[in-house]
Amino acid sequence: MFKQEEIVQFLKNYGFIYPDSEIYGGLSNAWDYGPVGVLLKNNLKNVWWTEFVTKTKNAVGLDCAIINNPKTYIASGHLANFSDPLIDCKYCKQRFRADKLLEEKNISASESMSNEHLLDLIKQNNIVCPNCGKMEWTPIKKFNLMFKTFIGVTEDTLNTVYLRPETCQPIFTNFANVVRTSRMKLPFSICQIGKSFRNEISPGNFIFRTREFEQMEIEYFTHSEQSMDDFEMWLKKIKNFLFNTLEMDEKNFVFHNIPDGERAFYSKKTIDIEYAFPFGTKELWGLAHRGTYDLEQHIKHSNADLTYFDPNTNKRTIPEVIEPSVGLDRLFYAIICDKYSIEKVNDEEREVLHLPFNLAPYKVSVLPLANKLSAQSEEIFNMLLNNNISSNYDSSGSIGKRYRRADAIGTPFCVTIDFDTEKDGCVTIRNRDSMKQERIKIENILNFIKK
């Protein structure tokens, strides 16, 4: 396992991720996706969407507003309860999440613990301030994570709104609209990819915990009597996506069944799917049985009819909900950790990202052996682009260095145009993983790549 700083440096060096506003000193735990990173991120979104929406029966998507009517978050409980336990060091004035201070010492702290209980644990275990080493703590208080802003020119209570802290609530408020316009029968999925915002007390660990992040979320509405079976079905679907579609290493995962008393009060069952990141094994993907809680809350607060008419029973019911939710940025980070390696080749080292073909930012790197071969090389490059094969063109440096750059960003194939190409109409294709090379006709390149 590589250290986190090694992974971060690798991603910065090759254009995956940059520190936000770097020329102004940056912004704490804010990151920008670079030219290569945005391609990988978009591929990851496309693969998820294809798997869970395009290829799935009774699944539709939404793209909802980031700013919603604030009553949405009164109903969901976010304005009253969406908070973290904040503790201050009296000596250096630094602020921390009390539960995270405990977790860093391998002391479990559940969401259900009171502020007093958390503070007692901190004192009993002699946990000092990570910044100054003192143990002079204030009482713990709740800190609401909602980002507040205002609509219009007047900054007052009437014009206060919030950036959404998760993508699921607009799915619930649109439930009746989707049922009416899509005419789907239970069970069915409503899916969304989008930005969420949380004013985290202590963001960190690179892109694992940030204040602005992207979620890929599904709300699966189903009959009460089959909901537990559907929960297990979704667990299998997630495993298939991780281990077969994304080809991730199963040994890096832990499936943590959250016990009674530690999960959300409305949850009938929750499994945290955890990944072994460089800084520890932490939650990557959540699978929660939310029961009927969300729809009931919105029915109660809006007086809208969010029930479902079941044509089999001629009765109206409130469906139960299974929620598979994954942070896109966390999944991006996990894939990098899973696929990055440094390998010995003829007493030299090469950095290589063994991405599956469907995730690779570029599928092909076109490499002319010399600049005088650029005309034919650009013809091949344009042929690939015109056939929707994401490719890049690299003519800078020795051919060995160009192979190494392609390996590092996960490009599966390099196509080299040499001085014999004009004579025999052939190019050399190099495989990233095996490093084997074979010579094929130019007219066969597309079929070779598409296979």
N, C-alpha and C positions, 0 to 999 in steps of 0.2 A: 504494500500500500504506500502510495506516495504521500508526502506531506502536503498540507493545503497550500502553503506558499509556493510549492513547486507547480501544482496544478494551475494556480492563479497566474504565475509567471508564464507558463506555457500558453495559456489562453490569451494573454495580452500580447505575447510575441507574435502569434500567428493570426491576429485579427478576429478572434472570437468575441472577446469582451474587453472593454476599456473602462477605467474609472470615469464616472460622470463628472463633467465640468473640470477636468483635470488641470487645464491651464489656469484656473482660478483656485487651485488647491483642493478641488474635489468637493463632494458632499458625502457626509457619513453614510456608508453602506448603500450608495446609489451607483448603479452600473449601467453602461450602454453596450448593446450588442453590436459588434463590428461587422464588416462585410461577410466574413465567413460564418460568424455566429448567427447572424440573422437568417442565413440560408438553412443552417442546421435547425434552428428554432422553428422556422416555417415548415420544414420537412417533418419535424416531430408533430406539429399541430395537424398537418395534413394526414399523417399516418394514423393518428388518434381519431380524427374525424372520419376517415375512411373506414376504420375498424368498427367504430361505435355508432356511426350515423349512416353513412352511405351503404355499407354492407349489412346493416342490421334492420330487420323488419320492425315496423312500428316504432321508428325513432325519427324525431325531427329536431331541428336546431333553432336557436334564437340568438339574436345579438341585441341585448337590452342596454338601456341607458345607464351610465355610470352614476348619475345623480337622480335619485328617485324621490317621490313624495316622502317626507320624513315620517309620516304615519306608518309607512312600511316597516320602519325600524323600531317604532313603538310596539307594533304588533309582534314582531319577531323577538323582542326582548333585548335587542342590541343597545338601545339607548340606556336601559336600566342596568343591564348585566354584562355587557361586553367589555370587560375590563381585566387588567392584570394587576397583581399585587406589587405595588411600588414601595420601595424602601430606600431611604437616603442615608448616606454616611454623614454623620454630624461633623466629622473632622475635615474631610476634603470636599464635601458637598456633592459627590458623585451619586448618581441614581442607578438603581438596579432593579431587576425583577427578582423578588424574593424566592420564587420557586426555582428560578434558574441558578441562583446561588447554591441552593440545595442539590439540584441535579448535577452540578459540576463536581460535587463531592460524593456522587453516587448515592444520594439520599432521595428516596422517592417523595414527590410532592404532587398530590392530585388536585384537580380543580375544585373539588368539594371541600378542601381544607379551609378553615377559617383563618383570618389574618393573624389572630392570636396564636393559633396552633403553629402556623408557619414561623412566626417570630420565636416561639419557644424552641422549635427545632434548630433555628439558626443559633440561638444562644447555647443550647445544650451541646451542639457540635462545635462550638467555638469557631464559627465561620467569620473570618475577618474580611474587611473591605479589600477586593482585588486590586484597588488602585493605591491605597496608602498603607494597608496592613493593620489598620486600627479596627477595633470592635466596638464602635460607638454608633449604634443604629437608632434611627427614629422609629416610631410605631409604623406599621404597614398600613397603607391606604390604597383604595381601589383607584386605578387610573383608566378612564375610558379610552378605548383605542380608536374611536371614530374620528375621522378627519372632518372638521367642520368648515363650512364656507357659507356664502350668502348669495341669494339671487336678487338681482336688481341693485339699485344705488344705495339703499338704506341697509346698514348693518345692524339689524335688530332681531329679536326673537321670532317675529312673524316671518322674516325672510331667511331664517336659518335652514340650511340643508346640509346633507352629509354625502361624502363620497362613499360608494358602497364598500362594505368590508368583506363581502363575498359575492359570488355571482348567482347564488341559488335563489335569493328572495324574489327577484323579478320573474324567475321561472314560476314560482308559486302564484304571484299576483296575475300572471298571464295564463294560468291553468285553464280557466273557462274559455278564453279566446282560442287557445290551441285546440281544445276539445271541439269547439264549434266549427273552426275552419279546417281542421285536419281530419275530423270524423274518425279518429282512431278509437279502437276498442281496447279495454284493459287486457293485458298489461302493455304499457308503452313507455317510451323514454322521451324526455325533453332535455336537450344537451346544449351547452354553451361554453365557448372559450372567450375569456375576457379579463380585463384588468380589475384588480381589487386593491384597496388601500387600507392600511392599518398603521396607526401612529405608535409603532412599537417602542417600548421603553429602551430596550437594548437589542437592536438589530445586529446581525453579525454573521460570522461564518460564511463570508463571501456572498453568493446569491441565494444561500439557503434561507435566510431570514432578512427580508427587506421591507421597506414601508410601502413600496409599490411593486406589485407582482401580478403574475398572470395565472389564472386557474383554468383547468379543463374539468368541467363538472357535469354530472348527469343526475337528473332526478327521475327515478324509475317508479312509476305509479302502478300498483298491482292490487289484487284481491287480498283481503286479510288472511284468508285461509291458506294461501299459497306463498305468503310473503317470506317465511323462513326458508322455504325451498328456493325461492328466487334469490335470497341472500347468498346461499351457497353457490347458486348458478353464477352470480356476479363475481364471487371470489375466484371461480374457475376461469371466467372470462379475463379477469385482470391478470391472473397467472399466465394465461396463454399469451396475452399481449406483451407482458414483460419478458417471458422466457422464449417465446417463439417468434413473435413479430419483431421485437426489439433485440432479441438474442442476448439478453443480459444474463449474468452468471448467478444462478440460483443460490449459490453458497454465500452471496453477499446480502441476502435478505433474511429478515425475521418477521414472522406473522404473529403479532401480539394481540391476543384476544383480551379486550379491556374488561376487567371484572366489574361486578355490581358495586356501586358506590363510587367508582372512579370515572365512569362515562357520564355523558349528559343525562339529565334526569328523564328526558323523554325517549331516550334511545333504548330499544329492546336488545340490540346487539351492536357492537362496534369492534372492528378489527383495524388496528394500525399496521400498515405494511411498512416496515422500517428497512432502511438501507445502511450499509456500513460505510459512511462517509469518512474522509480523513480525520475529522474531528470527533467521531463517535457514531454509534448506530442510532439514527434518528428517523422520525416519521417522514415517509415519502408520499404515501397514498393512503387515504382514509376510506373505509367502507363502513357506512353506518345505516342501521335500520332506524329511521326517524319516526316510525309509526304514522299517526295522523296529525301530529303536533302542528306542523307548519300551516297546513290548510285550515285546521281548526282555529288557529290564532288569527289568520287573515279573515276568516268568516266572522269571527267574533268582533273584530275591530272595524271591519268595512261594511258589514251586513250584506256583502255580496254572496251570491250563490256559487260556491266553489265545490259543490257536490258533483258526483258523476252518476248519470242515469245508466243503469245496467240493463240492456235489452233482454238479457237472459232471465232476470228476476222481476223486471218492471218496477224496480225500486231505485231510489237515489241513495248513494253511499258516499262516504269519504274514503278515497283510496289510501292505502298505506304506501310509504315511500322508502325505497332503498336508494342511498346516495353514495356512489363511487366518485370521489373527488381527489384530484391530483394537482399539485402545483407544477406548472410548466417549467418554471425556473429550477425547481428542485430536481425534476426529472431530467432536465438538460444537464445539470451538474452531475447527477448520478450516472448518466450515460457516459459522460467524459471520464469519470473515475473508473468506470467499468471497462472502457475500451482503450484507454491510454496506456502505452507501454514504452519502455526503452529497451532496445534489443541490440545484441552484439552482431555485427556483420563484418567479417574479415578484420577483426581487431578494432573496428570502429563502432560507434553507437549510432543508432537511428531512432528518432522519436516516431512513433506510429500510432495512429488512431484507427483501430480495427472496427470502424462503423459498418453496420449492414448497408447494403447498396441503397435501400430506400431512404436512409437518413443522411447519406454522404452529401455534404454541401455541393461539391462538384463530383460528377460521375467520371469525368475524363479530364486529363490535363494534356493539352497539345503542345509538343515540344519540338521545335525545329532544331536540328543539330547545329546549324549555323544561320546567321541572319540572311544570307543569300538564298536560303530555302523558304523565306517567309511567304512568298506568293502562294505556293502550293499548300503550305501549312495553314494559311488563313482560309483557303478554300475548304479544307477539311474541318477547321474550326467552325466556319459558317454552316457547313452541312450538319454538324452536330447540333448547333443552336437552332437551326430551322426545323429540326426534328425533336425539339423540346428536350434535348439532353443537356442538362446543366454542365457546362464545361468552362475551363479557363485556359488562357494562352500564356505560356511562360517561356521567354527567350533570354532571360538574364542569368548569367553565370554558367558554370560547367554543368553537363548533363547529370552528373552525380548529385550536385547540390539541388538541382531541380527535382530529381527523384525524391530526395529527402524532404523537400518542402511539400511535395504532393503527399507523401506518406504521412507527414505530421498533421495535415488537415483532413486526412481520411479519404483521399481520392482513390477509388478502387483501381482505376486504369490510367496508365500514361501511354499516349500515342506519340512515337518518335518518328519524325520525318528526316531521312538521311540522304546522302548523295546518290544512293542507288534507287531511291523512290521514283525519280523521274524515268529511270530506265525500265524498272520491273513493275512499277505501279503498286508496290508493297510498302507497308509501314511496319514498325515493330511495336507490339502491344506488350506492356509490362504489367503484371499483376501485383498489386500492393502487398497482399498477404504472403504469397509464395515467392515473390520477386522473380518468378519465371517470366521469360520473354518468348514471344512467338511472332513470326512474320506472317502477315495476312495481306490480302488484296485490299485496296482502298474501298472498293465497292462492297466489301464484306464487313466493314467496320460497324455499321449500324446494327446488322443482325448479331454480330458478336456481342456488342454492348447490351442489346435488348434481351439476349439470352440470360 
